[in-house]
Amino acid sequence: MRLRNNKPTVRAVYGNADGYDVRNLTHSSLLFDVEKVRVYLTHIGGYPGKYAPGVQRCLFENQVKLFVCGHSHILKVMNDPALNLLHINPGAAGRQGFQLVRTLVRFQIDGERITNFEMLEIPLNE
């Protein structure tokens, strides 16, 4: 887990394909602030209008402004106007699954602003 040594602090949750080595070092979900942005991170979260059970309530009650989840392996970045938040599914960065490329999303948080988005693709053979 080389990510533990990175600064600034790396925050991560485990997914359904992770073993106990990863699960023992991470959580099923995280709620935290970066600058002035409340962030909720979980593996299975759904999408605006189709959230997983309990997720919409958590987002609303905690006034989340950035929701990051995965599971589908499909990269999506979309606004949820009903909850006034940004939803990000970075796709799949690992080698396990059905995806043809690995995907990542990189961005910056500056105060209340989320800017400088980059959607990155990494071939499976790299």
C-alpha positions as CSV (number, residue, x, y, z in Angstrom):
1,M,0.0,0.0,0.0
2,R,2.4,2.6,-1.2
3,L,-0.4,5.2,-1.3
4,R,-0.2,5.4,2.6
5,N,3.1,7.2,2.2
6,N,1.8,10.0,-0.1
7,K,1.3,13.5,0.9
8,P,-1.2,15.1,0.9
9,T,-3.1,12.4,2.7
10,V,-4.7,9.8,0.5
11,R,-8.2,8.8,1.4
12,A,-9.6,5.5,0.0
13,V,-12.5,3.1,0.5
14,Y,-12.5,-0.6,-0.4
15,G,-14.6,-2.2,-3.1
16,N,-16.1,-5.6,-3.6
17,A,-13.0,-7.0,-5.3
18,D,-10.6,-5.9,-2.5
19,G,-9.1,-8.5,-0.2
20,Y,-8.7,-8.2,3.6
21,D,-5.3,-6.6,3.2
22,V,-7.0,-3.5,1.7
23,R,-10.1,-3.8,3.8
24,N,-8.1,-3.7,7.0
25,L,-6.5,-0.4,6.0
26,T,-9.6,1.4,4.6
27,H,-13.3,1.9,5.3
28,S,-16.6,1.1,3.4
29,S,-17.3,4.9,3.2
30,L,-15.7,8.2,4.3
31,L,-17.1,11.7,4.9
32,F,-14.6,14.5,5.1
33,D,-13.9,18.1,4.1
34,V,-11.3,19.3,1.6
35,E,-11.0,23.1,1.9
36,K,-14.7,24.2,1.9
37,V,-16.0,21.1,0.1
38,R,-17.8,18.3,2.0
39,V,-16.9,15.0,0.3
40,Y,-18.5,11.6,0.6
41,L,-16.6,8.6,-0.8
42,T,-18.0,5.1,-1.1
43,H,-17.8,2.1,-3.5
44,I,-21.4,1.4,-4.4
45,G,-23.3,4.6,-4.5
46,G,-25.4,4.8,-7.7
47,Y,-26.1,8.0,-9.7
48,P,-28.2,11.1,-9.4
49,G,-31.9,10.0,-9.3
50,K,-30.8,6.3,-8.8
51,Y,-28.7,6.3,-5.6
52,A,-28.1,3.1,-3.7
53,P,-30.2,2.6,-0.5
54,G,-29.3,5.2,2.2
55,V,-26.9,7.2,0.0
56,Q,-29.3,10.0,-0.9
57,R,-30.2,10.6,2.7
58,C,-26.5,10.7,3.7
59,L,-25.8,13.2,0.9
60,F,-28.7,15.4,1.9
61,E,-28.2,15.3,5.7
62,N,-24.4,15.9,5.5
63,Q,-24.7,18.7,2.8
64,V,-22.2,16.9,0.6
65,K,-20.9,18.9,-2.4
66,L,-18.7,16.2,-3.9
67,F,-19.8,12.5,-4.1
68,V,-17.3,10.0,-5.5
69,C,-18.3,6.4,-5.9
70,G,-17.5,3.5,-8.3
71,H,-18.5,-0.1,-8.8
72,S,-19.9,0.3,-12.4
73,H,-16.5,0.7,-14.0
74,I,-18.1,3.5,-16.1
75,L,-16.5,6.9,-15.9
76,K,-19.1,9.6,-15.3
77,V,-19.0,13.2,-14.1
78,M,-22.3,14.8,-13.6
79,N,-24.2,17.4,-11.5
80,D,-27.0,16.5,-9.3
81,P,-29.2,19.7,-9.3
82,A,-31.7,18.1,-6.8
83,L,-28.9,17.8,-4.1
84,N,-26.7,20.6,-5.4
85,L,-23.6,18.4,-5.7
86,L,-21.1,17.0,-8.1
87,H,-21.1,13.3,-8.7
88,I,-18.0,11.5,-9.9
89,N,-17.5,7.9,-10.8
90,P,-13.9,7.6,-11.9
91,G,-14.5,4.3,-13.7
92,A,-11.9,1.6,-13.1
93,A,-8.3,2.1,-12.4
94,G,-7.5,-1.6,-11.6
95,R,-6.8,-4.5,-13.9
96,Q,-9.7,-6.6,-12.6
97,G,-13.1,-6.3,-14.4
98,F,-14.5,-6.0,-17.9
99,Q,-13.2,-2.6,-18.9
100,L,-11.0,-2.2,-22.0
101,V,-9.1,0.8,-20.5
102,R,-8.3,1.9,-17.0
103,T,-9.7,5.4,-16.1
104,L,-9.0,8.0,-13.6
105,V,-10.3,11.5,-12.8
106,R,-8.0,14.2,-11.5
107,F,-9.2,17.7,-10.4
108,Q,-8.4,20.5,-7.9
109,I,-10.4,21.8,-5.0
110,D,-9.8,25.5,-4.2
111,G,-12.0,26.8,-1.5
112,E,-15.5,26.0,-2.6
113,R,-14.6,25.4,-6.3
114,I,-13.9,22.1,-8.0
115,T,-11.8,22.8,-11.1
116,N,-9.2,21.7,-13.6
117,F,-10.8,18.3,-14.5
118,E,-8.8,15.7,-16.3
119,M,-10.2,12.4,-17.4
120,L,-7.3,10.0,-18.0
121,E,-7.2,6.7,-19.8
122,I,-4.5,4.1,-19.2
123,P,-4.2,1.0,-21.4
124,L,-4.7,-2.3,-19.6
125,N,-1.2,-3.4,-20.7
126,E,0.6,-0.5,-18.9
